[in-house]
Amino acid sequence: MRRPRSYVLGSAIFWTLAFLPAPVAAQDPVSSPAAIERYQPVFELCRGADRQSVAIRSYRQGDVDYRLTVDPHTLRTRLEKASVLQCDADPGNAEALLSGTPYRHALDVARENEHVVQDAGIVRSLTPVAGYFLTVDLCPSSKKGFNQKLFETLEHASQVHGTAALPIALAVSGRWMKSHPEAFSWLRNETDAGRLQTTWVNHTLSHPYDSHLDLAHNFMRETGIDPLAEILGLEKLLVGQGITPSVFFRFPGLVSSPELVEILEDLHLVVMGSDAWLAKGQQPKPGSIILIHGNLNEPAGVKLMLEWVARHKKDSIYFLPLESIAGTGRDR
């Protein structure tokens, strides 16, 4: 079984990012409060006060060194000061910690269908569940605003089980963040207020797309696209806002290649597709990863989502956090 080689790629990726122009101007509402420096991939076994984790990124902000760490059993990520961790840079030790965990399982399964042009990666739960995984893509859009009604309706829908925060995965692109600062702030506020339980999914920095190209040569497969800058640039933008990136990645247009999927595994990110893209007529089943767009570009999917919810009985829909996709003890 092939194992990640990000510790080999680390230097090349660092230099790619080090000379990128800042993705968001300083005066923008989503600009970074303090510069993120030396952002690069690592693969380290880290020990904290009460747990072990793997670090997959390191960076410096305000003269303080940080790690982006992953709990391999829950797939939860944290931004932690390096000073509170003891990290071992031997990738073999980090890989040993991953062995037999949901994180390792998710990374392996995400490679199994890497040869398909569209919808590679995990498309539904890897363990039997009665619930669903709700994902909302925020691709670049020239339309003002976003589908705020969608989020407000789902937060209060009687059909959705429970009264706690609504588990939702937002696949966000950097271009959408920059052009829709008020919408982005609203989603952050809903998360901070405990109404949304948000998993921030990487949907690339610019979301490449050319309407004149076919799928095989479009999106991230387009000639001249720098996948490392697209992937790590979005993470860097989120971190600059104090947002913790998840381990999940969704390809723009769900279009990929085996080479691109390999890069994602090297970066220890789990590729996520969907078996229920509603606007394409796919119907959710228990365990499905539901895909809709919240950027006003695909109103048919939002309409179908709200109609699907309305057809259910009270308290009968269980939405699950994406981190439980590989079975982490929080699924139903």
Order of alpha helices (4+ residues) and beta strands (2+ residues): alpha-beta-beta-beta-beta-beta-alpha-alpha-beta-alpha-beta-alpha-alpha-beta-alpha-beta-alpha-beta-beta-beta-alpha
